[in-house]
Amino acid sequence: MHKQSLVCDTSLLLYLGRMENEDLLRVLFEKVYVTEQVALELDAGRLLRSDTINPRLFDWITLISISQEEMDTLPPNRLGIGEQLVIAYARIHANCVVGLDDRQARILAEHLGLKVVGVIGILLKAKRAGLLSSVRPFLEAAQAHGFRMAKELYEEAVRLAGEENE
């Protein structure tokens, strides 16, 4: 099976990094792209928490920039610049999954026909690939690190992982 590439927004790197599972991205995707803006957002995060990942330190992450012309192809929206850049990049590059957790960003990306995955989707994909034996402890760790998810979403993720009776 041919692996797809991933262009990441801040949340995927932030929470997978805090759980020390950022390597899942390297294994699950052919290439991992991070926009300069997302790298800057993570830089700012390191001012608050030193355990915030620095994507520049990983040789399997490629930093990218997006032109204003590429940004102008997006429909009007109220998303943050990081989310807009990620979506704009994925629109232009076929076979690129968008790594987003923000609900409004996910809605726009899906509306534009893009494949979207978030932290929970990465954990489920990793379990299906045999990289994790259980998703539940990682969901709990993500929440402990500040990742917000509704109780229903947590329960759905546990169900999809086949761990509801554990």
C-alpha positions in Angstrom: 0.0 0.0 0.0 1.3 3.4 -1.0 1.7 5.8 2.0 0.4 9.3 1.7 2.2 12.5 2.8 1.0 14.6 5.7 1.0 18.4 6.1 0.7 19.1 9.9 -0.9 21.9 11.8 0.4 22.7 15.3 -1.8 20.4 17.4 -0.6 17.1 15.9 3.1 17.9 16.6 2.4 19.6 19.9 0.4 16.7 21.5 2.2 13.8 19.8 5.5 15.5 20.9 4.4 16.0 24.5 3.5 12.3 24.5 6.9 11.5 22.9 5.1 9.8 20.0 5.9 12.2 17.2 7.7 9.3 15.4 4.3 7.8 14.6 4.1 10.4 11.9 7.4 9.3 10.3 6.3 5.7 10.3 2.7 6.2 9.1 3.3 8.8 6.3 5.7 8.9 3.3 6.6 12.5 4.0 5.7 14.9 6.7 5.5 18.6 5.9 5.3 21.5 8.4 4.8 25.1 7.4 7.2 27.8 8.6 4.2 29.4 10.4 3.5 26.2 12.3 7.2 26.0 13.3 7.0 29.5 14.6 3.9 28.7 16.6 5.8 25.8 18.2 8.7 28.1 18.8 6.3 30.4 20.8 5.0 27.3 22.6 8.5 26.5 23.8 8.7 29.9 25.6 5.8 28.6 27.8 6.8 24.9 27.9 10.2 23.6 27.1 8.8 20.2 26.2 7.2 21.7 23.0 8.6 19.9 19.9 10.9 21.7 17.5 10.2 20.3 14.0 13.5 21.7 12.7 15.3 19.0 14.7 13.9 16.1 12.8 15.4 15.1 9.5 12.1 13.4 8.4 10.1 16.7 8.7 10.3 19.0 5.7 9.7 22.7 6.4 7.7 24.4 3.6 6.4 27.9 2.8 3.2 28.8 1.0 2.8 31.8 -1.4 0.2 34.4 -1.0 -1.1 33.3 -4.4 -1.7 29.8 -3.0 -3.4 31.3 0.0 -5.7 33.3 -2.2 -7.2 30.1 -3.6 -9.0 29.4 -0.3 -12.6 30.5 0.1 -13.1 33.3 2.7 -12.8 31.9 6.3 -12.0 32.8 9.8 -9.3 30.3 10.5 -5.9 31.0 11.9 -3.1 31.5 9.5 -1.4 28.2 10.4 -4.6 26.3 9.5 -5.1 28.2 6.3 -1.5 27.5 5.2 -1.9 23.8 5.8 -5.1 23.6 3.9 -3.8 25.7 1.0 -0.7 23.4 0.7 -2.8 20.2 0.7 -5.1 21.6 -2.0 -2.2 22.1 -4.3 -0.4 18.8 -3.5 -2.2 15.7 -4.4 -1.9 12.7 -2.1 -1.4 15.0 0.9 -3.4 14.4 4.1 -4.2 17.5 6.2 -3.3 17.1 9.9 -5.8 19.2 11.8 -7.7 19.1 15.1 -9.6 22.4 15.0 -13.3 21.7 14.2 -13.8 24.6 11.8 -10.5 23.9 10.0 -11.5 20.3 9.6 -14.9 21.3 8.2 -13.4 23.6 5.6 -10.7 21.0 4.6 -13.4 18.3 4.2 -15.6 20.7 2.3 -12.7 21.3 -0.1 -12.4 17.5 -0.6 -9.3 17.0 1.5 -8.5 14.0 3.6 -8.2 15.1 7.3 -6.6 13.4 10.3 -6.1 14.6 13.8 -4.4 13.3 16.9 -7.1 10.7 17.6 -7.0 9.5 14.0 -3.2 9.2 14.2 -3.5 7.1 17.3 -6.1 4.8 15.8 -4.1 4.5 12.6 -1.0 3.6 14.7 -2.9 0.9 16.5 -4.2 -0.6 13.3 -0.6 -0.6 12.0 0.5 -2.5 15.1 2.5 0.4 16.4 0.5 0.8 19.6 -1.1 -2.0 21.6 -3.8 0.3 23.1 -5.1 3.8 22.3 -6.8 4.5 25.6 -3.6 5.4 27.6 -2.6 7.8 24.8 -6.0 9.5 24.7 -5.7 10.0 28.5 -2.1 11.3 28.1 -3.2 13.7 25.4 -6.0 15.0 27.7 -3.5 15.3 30.6 -1.3 17.5 28.3 -4.3 19.8 27.6 -5.8 18.2 24.5 -9.6 18.8 24.6 -12.0 16.2 23.4 -15.7 15.7 24.2 -16.6 12.6 26.2 -18.5 11.3 23.2 -15.4 11.6 21.0 -13.3 9.8 23.6 -15.8 7.0 23.8 -16.0 6.7 20.0 -12.2 6.5 19.7 -12.1 3.8 22.3 -14.9 1.9 20.5 -13.1 2.3 17.1 -9.9 0.9 18.8 -11.9 -2.1 20.0 -11.1 -1.2 23.6 -14.5 -0.4 25.0 -14.5 -3.5 27.3 -11.0 -3.0 28.6 
